[in-house]
Amino acid sequence: KMLKRVLCTLLFMGALPSLAELSQGHISVVLLGATGDLAKKYLWQGLFQLYMDQVSSGHSFTFHGAALTALEPGQRVMFDVLKKLACPPDEPPNRCAVLKDQFLKLSQYHQLKTAENYTVLNREIETLLRQEGLKEAGRIFYFSVPPFAYTEIARHINSSCRPPPGAWLRVVLEKPFGHDLESAQQLATELTTFFREEEMYRVDHYLGKQAVAHILPFRDQNRQFLDPIWNRHHVERVEIVLKETVDAKGRTSFYEQYGVIRDVLQNHLTEALMFLTMELPANVSRAEEVLQCKLQAFRSLRRLEKNSAVLGQYQAYASQVQEELQKAQDYVSTTPTFAGVLIHSDSLRWEGVPFLLTSGKALDERVGYVRVLFKNRAYCTQSEPLRDAGHSQCKAKQIVFYIGHGALSTPAVLVSRNLFRPVMPEGSWKEAVGRSDLHIFGQPLSDYYVYNPVKERDAYSVLISNIYHGRKDFFITTENLLASWAFWTPLLNSVSRQPLRLYPGGVENQHLLDFEMVSGEVAFTVAEPVQLLNPSRLMPSDYRTIQSKFRQSPLVSAWSEDLISRLASDIEKTASRTVAHSGQFHLALSGGSSPVVLFQRLARHHYAFPWKHTHIWLVDERCVPLTDTESNFFSLHNHLLQRVRVPYFNVHPMPVHLNQRLCVEEDRGTELYAKEITTLVANASFDLVLLGVGTDGHTASLFPQAEDGLEGAQTVVLTESPVKPHQRMSLSLPLINRARQVFVLVLGKGKHDITTLISRVGHQPRKWPISGVSPSSGQLVWYVDYEALLG
């Protein structure tokens, strides 16, 4: 009996305590994709490390390599890999030889191609355990296969290869987990039909990097020092960086699909960002508490815009793609191989602090680090050479989680001596002697307290160990995954047509990829040399803004980001001109999703806007409490009002909630708002009204075939929407048409059909209310993005 022979040998060698103590049961580990690159480079070594670490834990193991390859060639490839497995340097050679020999005996290869193959595997595991008289503790299935294969494999495991009741199942999934929010949601939905959330372990191998894995414990163990300074008042900026010298050669089929943001920033660097920005849970070892704090940190992140990122592509990438993917000579790739992204959190702790995430291929060095740079308010009169690094308040103050490679070539935690001596766990981290000849971020290593791991561990070994122990806090949950994609997808969509900065690669990049932060945006600091520009790489965003006529009124059209920028500037110009002329500016704003990016733009970039003299009115409102997320006022407050200095008494929400009731006619909310407008707005003529257009042609809350609001003397009306919440309050069409200026904002492909339709129809407000917008003595301007205009 193979398993018992192995156990007896290990007992004889002293590797196991005693057979009596071997009562915790048996674990079967199934590695799918056992002959692939990831398995060869990392996973088999990680599983062997698990075996070495846990051989005396009370569990017995078998390891099942599986792939589509037929039995004989698959076995040959797999065992060639297993023969090359290595023990850590501190492992006694005799013990190493025995453990390696036993690991090979406990490993076998299976072809897993059909449903029947999974049934046979399950039968073999059950037969083995019955013969050995062992109870099954659990099974680990490691998916080292492309994501398109996940669903089919999941179906087979769920139907015929689950462990028996009482034993656990852990399914390990490798990235990429989707291509954007929609595909990630689809994949997540498919997997949840086969596995419970607690059974799934999504691997981001950066969470196994020792320096990254120590960020939360470091914050926890050093609360006494960090609590006063881990905030916007003391932190100048944070850099999260992963640089590579290699290019994408040999991986262009993957890279063309994903690019650097999806490959590195959306997962690895974002997880490090969460560890830095999240509030510390009471217990950092509790996975559920950590997850909730991470989700709260995601909710605090400010939406990314096109100008939040700078993108580049190394020069040889295009030819590599043409060669490897058999593309035509004139094929133009829009895939970035370099990205620098500026992120802001609107949490009270981090508001205003820039977080810079940077990664790229074909750069000058291979290095990864997380750097927290603190503000320095000191001025030192005496010269620096006379000062001790531990006492000089003028030297830079920083904490660096050094992930690896680069000048140090090893994981490390560095803390400036003029900050504090950190508390570090003695068993796993040791203090290193600072070498003065080595400089990190412009300072000799002796200026830092430096700590290295006592035992350097490969990231996959760390993660496989955590899978064995059921430590979910080292893995990406479904909620965590979707929160990350929800954050990154809008940026990915907005930069999909953005021209890329070409760079030669390596040390020749010099200053080409340097970028700077200005007014919450990032831009390259130097112009791209003419010789790097490729005239065939003209992008849609290179075209000038279209300016012509739409329904006999001025039309402004551009890609959505440029259009919003232009619209915000035009509103500011109108406001400044009006305030200069009459002392105040009355602005009526619509709700819905389209104006949100405009509100954010106004709040972040238009510091000269005369908010002090501006009155904010609502064009329409849903009949819900103003604190409800469905409320237009709630959205306006969230994205604009709380970020600008509008006097409280200049804000005029619609009175939809009176006498603890919503939009009841007897409460006369419409009359109240109409009276307020008449009292404060000269001639009830707003200086500017911002409208949108629904796919059915409605505007404000004036819907087709409406009974009220399209004509007559009434200025504010209650209306009925075809979608929930049905009841609305709205300015009437006659009141809108009394405005001095009306701007109509139309965004997105979903609005293309209605845009085309209303470009052709006449004045038919009962059919299409938007067609009735025609200011009697003012100007109408249409702001329509290319997607809505051209489809």
BELTAWO-V912518 format. One record per residue. N is the residue number from 1. RES is the residue in three letters. SS is DSSP state (h for helix, s for strand, l for the rest). PSI is psi as a letter, one per 40 degrees, with the letter a starting at -180 (999 if undefined). BURIAL is + if it has 24 or more other ideal C-beta (glycine too) atoms within 12 Angstrom, else -. Layout:
# BELTAWO-V912518
n;res;ss;psi;burial
N;RES;SS;PSI;BURIAL
N;RES;SS;PSI;BURIAL
This chain:
# BELTAWO-V912518
n;res;ss;psi;burial
1;LYS;l;h;-
2;MET;h;d;-
3;LEU;h;d;+
4;LYS;h;d;-
5;ARG;h;d;-
6;VAL;h;d;+
7;LEU;h;d;+
8;CYS;h;d;-
9;THR;h;d;+
10;LEU;h;d;+
11;LEU;h;d;-
12;PHE;h;d;-
13;MET;h;e;-
14;GLY;l;e;-
15;ALA;l;d;+
16;LEU;l;i;+
17;PRO;l;c;-
18;SER;l;i;-
19;LEU;h;d;-
20;ALA;h;d;-
21;GLU;h;e;-
22;LEU;l;g;+
23;SER;l;e;-
24;GLN;l;e;-
25;GLY;l;a;+
26;HIS;s;i;+
27;ILE;s;h;+
28;SER;s;h;+
29;VAL;s;h;+
30;VAL;s;h;+
31;LEU;s;h;+
32;LEU;s;h;+
33;GLY;l;f;+
34;ALA;l;e;+
35;THR;l;e;+
36;GLY;l;i;+
37;ASP;h;d;-
38;LEU;h;d;+
39;ALA;h;d;+
40;LYS;h;d;+
41;LYS;h;d;-
42;TYR;h;d;+
43;LEU;h;d;+
44;TRP;h;d;+
45;GLN;h;d;+
46;GLY;h;d;+
47;LEU;h;d;+
48;PHE;h;d;+
49;GLN;h;d;+
50;LEU;h;d;+
51;TYR;h;d;+
52;MET;h;d;+
53;ASP;h;d;+
54;GLN;h;e;+
55;VAL;l;d;+
56;SER;l;e;+
57;SER;l;e;+
58;GLY;l;e;-
59;HIS;l;i;+
60;SER;s;i;+
61;PHE;s;i;+
62;THR;s;i;+
63;PHE;s;h;+
64;HIS;s;h;+
65;GLY;s;h;+
66;ALA;s;i;+
67;ALA;s;i;+
68;LEU;l;d;+
69;THR;l;i;+
70;ALA;l;i;-
71;LEU;h;d;-
72;GLU;h;d;-
73;PRO;h;d;-
74;GLY;h;d;+
75;GLN;h;d;+
76;ARG;h;d;-
77;VAL;h;d;+
78;MET;h;d;+
79;PHE;h;d;+
80;ASP;h;d;-
81;VAL;h;d;+
82;LEU;h;d;+
83;LYS;h;d;-
84;LYS;l;e;-
85;LEU;l;i;+
86;ALA;l;i;-
87;CYS;l;i;+
88;PRO;l;i;-
89;PRO;l;d;-
90;ASP;l;e;-
91;GLU;l;h;-
92;PRO;l;h;-
93;PRO;h;d;-
94;ASN;h;d;-
95;ARG;h;d;+
96;CYS;h;d;+
97;ALA;h;d;-
98;VAL;h;d;+
99;LEU;h;d;+
100;LYS;h;d;+
101;ASP;h;d;+
102;GLN;h;d;+
103;PHE;h;d;+
104;LEU;h;d;+
105;LYS;h;d;+
106;LEU;l;e;+
107;SER;s;h;+
108;GLN;s;i;+
109;TYR;s;i;+
110;HIS;s;i;+
111;GLN;s;h;+
112;LEU;l;g;+
113;LYS;l;d;-
114;THR;l;i;-
115;ALA;h;d;-
116;GLU;h;d;-
117;ASN;h;d;+
118;TYR;h;d;+
119;THR;h;d;-
120;VAL;h;d;-
121;LEU;h;d;+
122;ASN;h;d;+
123;ARG;h;d;-
124;GLU;h;d;+
125;ILE;h;d;+
126;GLU;h;d;+
127;THR;h;d;-
128;LEU;h;d;+
129;LEU;h;d;+
130;ARG;h;d;-
131;GLN;h;d;-
132;GLU;h;e;+
133;GLY;l;f;-
134;LEU;l;i;+
135;LYS;l;i;-
136;GLU;s;h;+
137;ALA;s;d;+
138;GLY;s;i;+
139;ARG;s;i;+
140;ILE;s;h;+
141;PHE;s;h;+
142;TYR;s;h;+
143;PHE;s;g;+
144;SER;l;f;+
145;VAL;l;i;+
146;PRO;l;i;+
147;PRO;h;d;+
148;PHE;h;e;-
149;ALA;h;e;+
150;TYR;h;d;+
151;THR;h;d;+
152;GLU;h;d;+
153;ILE;h;d;+
154;ALA;h;d;+
155;ARG;h;d;-
156;HIS;h;d;+
157;ILE;h;d;+
158;ASN;h;d;+
159;SER;h;d;-
160;SER;h;e;+
161;CYS;l;f;+
162;ARG;l;i;+
163;PRO;l;i;+
164;PRO;l;i;-
165;PRO;l;i;-
166;GLY;l;e;-
167;ALA;l;i;+
168;TRP;s;i;+
169;LEU;s;h;+
170;ARG;s;h;+
171;VAL;s;h;+
172;VAL;s;h;+
173;LEU;s;h;+
174;GLU;s;i;+
175;LYS;l;i;+
176;PRO;l;i;+
177;PHE;l;g;+
178;GLY;l;i;+
179;HIS;l;d;+
180;ASP;l;a;+
181;LEU;h;d;+
182;GLU;h;d;-
183;SER;h;d;+
184;ALA;h;d;+
185;GLN;h;d;-
186;GLN;h;d;-
187;LEU;h;d;+
188;ALA;h;d;+
189;THR;h;d;-
190;GLU;h;d;+
191;LEU;h;d;+
192;THR;h;e;+
193;THR;l;e;-
194;PHE;l;d;+
195;PHE;l;i;+
196;ARG;l;i;-
197;GLU;h;d;+
198;GLU;h;e;-
199;GLU;h;e;+
200;MET;s;h;+
201;TYR;s;g;+
202;ARG;s;h;+
203;VAL;s;h;+
204;ASP;l;h;+
205;HIS;h;e;+
206;TYR;h;d;+
207;LEU;h;e;+
208;GLY;h;e;+
209;LYS;l;h;+
210;GLN;h;d;+
211;ALA;h;d;+
212;VAL;h;d;+
213;ALA;h;e;+
214;HIS;h;e;+
215;ILE;h;d;+
216;LEU;h;d;+
217;PRO;h;d;+
218;PHE;h;d;+
219;ARG;h;d;+
220;ASP;h;d;+
221;GLN;h;e;+
222;ASN;l;f;+
223;ARG;h;d;-
224;GLN;h;d;-
225;PHE;h;d;+
226;LEU;h;d;+
227;ASP;l;d;-
228;PRO;l;d;-
229;ILE;l;e;+
230;TRP;l;g;+
231;ASN;l;i;+
232;ARG;l;d;+
233;HIS;l;d;-
234;HIS;l;d;+
235;VAL;s;h;+
236;GLU;s;d;+
237;ARG;s;i;+
238;VAL;s;h;+
239;GLU;s;h;+
240;ILE;s;h;+
241;VAL;s;h;+
242;LEU;s;h;+
243;LYS;s;i;+
244;GLU;l;i;+
245;THR;l;d;-
246;VAL;l;i;-
247;ASP;l;a;+
248;ALA;l;e;+
249;LYS;l;h;-
250;GLY;l;e;-
251;ARG;l;e;+
252;THR;h;d;+
253;SER;h;d;-
254;PHE;h;d;+
255;TYR;h;d;+
256;GLU;h;d;+
257;GLN;h;d;-
258;TYR;h;d;+
259;GLY;h;i;+
260;VAL;h;d;+
261;ILE;h;d;+
262;ARG;h;d;+
263;ASP;h;d;+
264;VAL;h;d;+
265;LEU;h;d;+
266;GLN;h;d;+
267;ASN;h;c;+
268;HIS;h;d;+
269;LEU;h;d;+
270;THR;h;d;+
271;GLU;h;d;+
272;ALA;h;d;+
273;LEU;h;d;+
274;MET;h;d;+
275;PHE;h;d;+
276;LEU;h;d;+
277;THR;h;d;+
278;MET;l;i;+
279;GLU;l;i;+
280;LEU;l;h;+
281;PRO;l;i;+
282;ALA;l;d;-
283;ASN;l;h;-
284;VAL;l;e;+
285;SER;l;e;-
286;ARG;l;h;-
287;ALA;h;d;+
288;GLU;h;d;-
289;GLU;h;d;-
290;VAL;h;d;+
291;LEU;h;d;+
292;GLN;h;d;+
293;CYS;h;d;+
294;LYS;h;d;+
295;LEU;h;d;+
296;GLN;h;d;+
297;ALA;h;d;+
298;PHE;h;d;+
299;ARG;h;d;+
300;SER;h;e;+
301;LEU;s;h;+
302;ARG;l;i;+
303;ARG;l;h;+
304;LEU;l;i;+
305;GLU;l;i;+
306;LYS;h;d;+
307;ASN;h;e;+
308;SER;h;e;+
309;ALA;s;i;+
310;VAL;s;h;+
311;LEU;s;i;+
312;GLY;s;i;+
313;GLN;s;h;+
314;TYR;s;i;+
315;GLN;l;d;+
316;ALA;l;e;+
317;TYR;h;d;+
318;ALA;h;d;+
319;SER;h;d;-
320;GLN;h;d;+
321;VAL;h;d;+
322;GLN;h;d;-
323;GLU;h;d;-
324;GLU;h;d;-
325;LEU;l;e;-
326;GLN;l;f;-
327;LYS;l;i;-
328;ALA;l;i;-
329;GLN;l;d;-
330;ASP;l;e;-
331;TYR;l;h;-
332;VAL;l;h;+
333;SER;l;h;+
334;THR;l;f;+
335;THR;l;h;+
336;PRO;l;h;+
337;THR;l;e;+
338;PHE;s;i;+
339;ALA;s;h;+
340;GLY;s;h;+
341;VAL;s;h;+
342;LEU;s;h;+
343;ILE;s;h;+
344;HIS;l;i;+
345;SER;s;h;+
346;ASP;l;e;+
347;SER;l;i;+
348;LEU;l;d;-
349;ARG;l;d;+
350;TRP;l;e;+
351;GLU;l;h;-
352;GLY;l;e;+
353;VAL;l;h;+
354;PRO;s;h;+
355;PHE;s;h;+
356;LEU;s;h;+
357;LEU;s;h;+
358;THR;s;h;+
359;SER;s;i;+
360;GLY;s;i;+
361;LYS;l;i;+
362;ALA;l;f;+
363;LEU;l;a;+
364;ASP;l;d;+
365;GLU;l;i;-
366;ARG;l;h;+
367;VAL;s;i;+
368;GLY;s;h;+
369;TYR;s;i;+
370;VAL;s;h;+
371;ARG;s;h;+
372;VAL;s;h;+
373;LEU;s;h;+
374;PHE;s;i;+
375;LYS;l;i;-
376;ASN;l;h;-
377;ARG;l;e;-
378;ALA;l;i;-
379;TYR;l;h;-
380;CYS;l;h;-
381;THR;l;d;-
382;GLN;l;i;-
383;SER;l;i;-
384;GLU;h;d;-
385;PRO;h;d;-
386;LEU;h;e;-
387;ARG;l;i;-
388;ASP;l;h;-
389;ALA;l;d;+
390;GLY;l;e;-
391;HIS;l;e;-
392;SER;l;h;+
393;GLN;l;e;+
394;CYS;l;e;+
395;LYS;l;i;+
396;ALA;l;i;+
397;LYS;l;h;+
398;GLN;s;i;+
399;ILE;s;h;+
400;VAL;s;h;+
401;PHE;s;h;+
402;TYR;s;h;+
403;ILE;s;d;+
404;GLY;s;i;+
405;HIS;s;a;+
406;GLY;l;a;+
407;ALA;l;d;+
408;LEU;l;d;+
409;SER;l;e;-
410;THR;l;i;+
411;PRO;l;i;+
412;ALA;s;i;+
413;VAL;s;h;+
414;LEU;s;h;+
415;VAL;s;h;+
416;SER;s;h;+
417;ARG;l;d;+
418;ASN;l;e;+
419;LEU;l;c;+
420;PHE;l;i;+
421;ARG;l;h;-
422;PRO;l;i;+
423;VAL;l;h;-
424;MET;l;i;+
425;PRO;l;h;-
426;GLU;l;d;-
427;GLY;l;d;-
428;SER;l;e;-
429;TRP;s;i;+
430;LYS;s;i;-
431;GLU;s;h;-
432;ALA;s;i;+
433;VAL;l;h;-
434;GLY;l;h;+
435;ARG;l;h;-
436;SER;l;e;-
437;ASP;l;e;-
438;LEU;l;h;+
439;HIS;s;h;-
440;ILE;s;h;+
441;PHE;l;f;+
442;GLY;l;e;-
443;GLN;s;i;+
444;PRO;s;i;+
445;LEU;h;d;+
446;SER;h;e;-
447;ASP;h;e;+
448;TYR;s;i;+
449;TYR;s;h;+
450;VAL;s;h;+
451;TYR;s;h;+
452;ASN;s;i;+
453;PRO;s;i;+
454;VAL;l;d;-
455;LYS;l;h;-
456;GLU;l;h;+
457;ARG;l;i;+
458;ASP;l;i;+
459;ALA;h;d;+
460;TYR;h;d;+
461;SER;h;d;+
462;VAL;h;d;+
463;LEU;h;d;+
464;ILE;h;d;+
465;SER;h;d;+
466;ASN;h;d;+
467;ILE;h;d;+
468;TYR;h;d;+
469;HIS;h;e;+
470;GLY;l;f;-
471;ARG;l;g;-
472;LYS;h;e;+
473;ASP;h;e;+
474;PHE;h;e;+
475;PHE;l;i;+
476;ILE;s;h;+
477;THR;l;i;+
478;THR;h;d;+
479;GLU;h;d;+
480;ASN;h;d;+
481;LEU;h;d;+
482;LEU;h;d;+
483;ALA;h;d;+
484;SER;h;d;+
485;TRP;h;d;+
486;ALA;h;d;+
487;PHE;h;d;+
488;TRP;h;d;+
489;THR;h;d;+
490;PRO;h;d;+
491;LEU;h;d;+
492;LEU;h;d;+
493;ASN;h;d;+
494;SER;h;d;+
495;VAL;l;e;+
496;SER;l;d;+
497;ARG;l;e;+
498;GLN;l;h;+
499;PRO;l;i;+
500;LEU;l;i;+
501;ARG;s;h;+
502;LEU;s;h;+
503;TYR;s;i;+
504;PRO;l;d;+
505;GLY;l;i;+
506;GLY;h;a;+
507;VAL;h;e;-
508;GLU;h;e;-
509;ASN;h;d;+
510;GLN;l;b;-
511;HIS;l;e;-
512;LEU;l;d;+
513;LEU;l;e;+
514;ASP;l;h;-
515;PHE;s;i;+
516;GLU;s;i;-
517;MET;s;h;+
518;VAL;s;h;-
519;SER;l;f;-
520;GLY;l;e;+
521;GLU;s;i;+
522;VAL;s;i;+
523;ALA;s;i;+
524;PHE;s;i;+
525;THR;l;d;-
526;VAL;l;i;-
527;ALA;l;i;-
528;GLU;l;h;+
529;PRO;l;i;-
530;VAL;h;d;-
531;GLN;h;e;-
532;LEU;h;e;+
533;LEU;l;i;-
534;ASN;l;h;+
535;PRO;h;d;-
536;SER;h;e;-
537;ARG;h;f;+
538;LEU;l;h;-
539;MET;l;i;-
540;PRO;h;d;-
541;SER;h;e;+
542;ASP;h;e;-
543;TYR;l;i;-
544;ARG;l;i;-
545;THR;l;h;+
546;ILE;s;h;+
547;GLN;s;h;-
548;SER;s;b;-
549;LYS;s;i;-
550;PHE;s;h;+
551;ARG;l;f;+
552;GLN;l;e;-
553;SER;s;i;+
554;PRO;s;i;-
555;LEU;s;h;+
556;VAL;s;h;+
557;SER;s;i;+
558;ALA;l;i;+
559;TRP;l;i;+
560;SER;h;d;+
561;GLU;h;d;+
562;ASP;h;d;+
563;LEU;h;d;+
564;ILE;h;d;+
565;SER;h;d;+
566;ARG;h;d;+
567;LEU;h;d;+
568;ALA;h;d;+
569;SER;h;d;+
570;ASP;h;d;+
571;ILE;h;d;+
572;GLU;h;d;+
573;LYS;h;d;-
574;THR;h;d;+
575;ALA;h;d;+
576;SER;h;d;+
577;ARG;h;d;-
578;THR;h;d;+
579;VAL;h;d;+
580;ALA;h;d;-
581;HIS;h;d;-
582;SER;h;e;-
583;GLY;l;e;-
584;GLN;l;i;+
585;PHE;s;h;+
586;HIS;s;h;+
587;LEU;s;h;+
588;ALA;s;h;+
589;LEU;s;h;+
590;SER;l;i;+
591;GLY;l;a;+
592;GLY;l;a;+
593;SER;l;d;-
594;SER;h;d;+
595;PRO;h;e;+
596;VAL;h;d;+
597;VAL;h;d;+
598;LEU;h;d;+
599;PHE;h;d;+
600;GLN;h;d;+
601;ARG;h;d;+
602;LEU;h;d;+
603;ALA;h;d;+
604;ARG;h;d;+
605;HIS;h;e;+
606;HIS;l;g;+
607;TYR;l;e;-
608;ALA;l;e;-
609;PHE;l;h;+
610;PRO;l;g;+
611;TRP;h;d;+
612;LYS;h;d;-
613;HIS;h;e;+
614;THR;s;h;+
615;HIS;s;h;+
616;ILE;s;h;+
617;TRP;s;i;+
618;LEU;s;h;+
619;VAL;l;d;+
620;ASP;s;i;+
621;GLU;s;i;+
622;ARG;s;i;+
623;CYS;l;g;+
624;VAL;l;i;+
625;PRO;l;i;-
626;LEU;l;e;+
627;THR;l;e;-
628;ASP;l;i;-
629;THR;l;e;-
630;GLU;l;e;+
631;SER;l;h;+
632;ASN;h;d;+
633;PHE;h;d;+
634;PHE;h;d;+
635;SER;h;d;+
636;LEU;h;d;+
637;HIS;h;d;+
638;ASN;h;d;+
639;HIS;h;e;+
640;LEU;l;c;+
641;LEU;h;d;+
642;GLN;h;e;-
643;ARG;h;e;+
644;VAL;l;i;+
645;ARG;l;g;-
646;VAL;l;h;+
647;PRO;l;h;-
648;TYR;h;d;-
649;PHE;h;e;-
650;ASN;h;e;-
651;VAL;s;h;+
652;HIS;s;g;+
653;PRO;l;i;+
654;MET;l;h;+
655;PRO;l;g;+
656;VAL;l;e;+
657;HIS;s;g;+
658;LEU;s;i;+
659;ASN;l;f;-
660;GLN;l;f;-
661;ARG;s;i;-
662;LEU;s;h;+
663;CYS;l;f;+
664;VAL;l;h;-
665;GLU;h;d;-
666;GLU;h;d;-
667;ASP;h;e;-
668;ARG;l;f;-
669;GLY;h;d;+
670;THR;h;d;+
671;GLU;h;d;-
672;LEU;h;d;-
673;TYR;h;d;+
674;ALA;h;d;+
675;LYS;h;d;-
676;GLU;h;d;+
677;ILE;h;d;+
678;THR;h;d;-
679;THR;h;d;-
680;LEU;h;d;+
681;VAL;l;h;+
682;ALA;h;h;-
683;ASN;h;f;-
684;ALA;h;f;+
685;SER;l;h;+
686;PHE;l;i;+
687;ASP;l;d;+
688;LEU;s;h;+
689;VAL;s;h;+
690;LEU;s;h;+
691;LEU;s;i;+
692;GLY;s;a;+
693;VAL;l;h;+
694;GLY;l;i;+
695;THR;l;e;+
696;ASP;l;e;+
697;GLY;l;e;+
698;HIS;l;i;+
699;THR;s;i;+
700;ALA;l;b;+
701;SER;l;f;+
702;LEU;s;h;+
703;PHE;l;i;+
704;PRO;l;i;+
705;GLN;l;f;-
706;ALA;l;i;+
707;GLU;l;d;-
708;ASP;l;i;+
709;GLY;l;e;+
710;LEU;l;d;+
711;GLU;l;i;-
712;GLY;l;a;-
713;ALA;l;e;-
714;GLN;l;h;+
715;THR;l;d;+
716;VAL;s;h;+
717;VAL;s;i;+
718;LEU;s;h;+
719;THR;s;i;+
720;GLU;s;h;+
721;SER;l;i;+
722;PRO;l;e;-
723;VAL;l;i;-
724;LYS;l;i;-
725;PRO;l;h;+
726;HIS;l;d;-
727;GLN;s;h;+
728;ARG;s;i;+
729;MET;s;i;+
730;SER;s;i;+
731;LEU;s;i;+
732;SER;l;i;+
733;LEU;h;d;+
734;PRO;h;d;+
735;LEU;h;d;+
736;ILE;h;d;+
737;ASN;l;e;+
738;ARG;l;e;+
739;ALA;l;i;+
740;ARG;l;d;+
741;GLN;s;i;+
742;VAL;s;h;+
743;PHE;s;h;+
744;VAL;s;h;+
745;LEU;s;h;+
746;VAL;s;h;+
747;LEU;l;i;+
748;GLY;l;i;+
749;LYS;h;d;-
750;GLY;h;e;-
751;LYS;h;e;+
752;HIS;h;d;-
753;ASP;h;d;-
754;ILE;h;d;+
755;THR;h;d;+
756;THR;h;d;-
757;LEU;h;d;+
758;ILE;h;e;+
759;SER;h;e;+
760;ARG;h;e;-
761;VAL;l;i;-
762;GLY;l;a;-
763;HIS;l;g;-
764;GLN;l;g;-
765;PRO;l;d;+
766;ARG;l;d;-
767;LYS;l;d;-
768;TRP;l;g;+
769;PRO;h;d;+
770;ILE;h;d;+
771;SER;h;e;+
772;GLY;h;e;+
773;VAL;l;h;+
774;SER;l;g;+
775;PRO;l;h;+
776;SER;l;d;-
777;SER;l;f;-
778;GLY;l;a;+
779;GLN;s;i;+
780;LEU;s;h;+
781;VAL;s;h;+
782;TRP;s;h;+
783;TYR;s;h;+
784;VAL;s;h;+
785;ASP;l;i;+
786;TYR;h;d;+
787;GLU;h;d;+
788;ALA;h;d;+
789;LEU;h;d;+
790;LEU;h;e;-
791;GLY;l;999;-
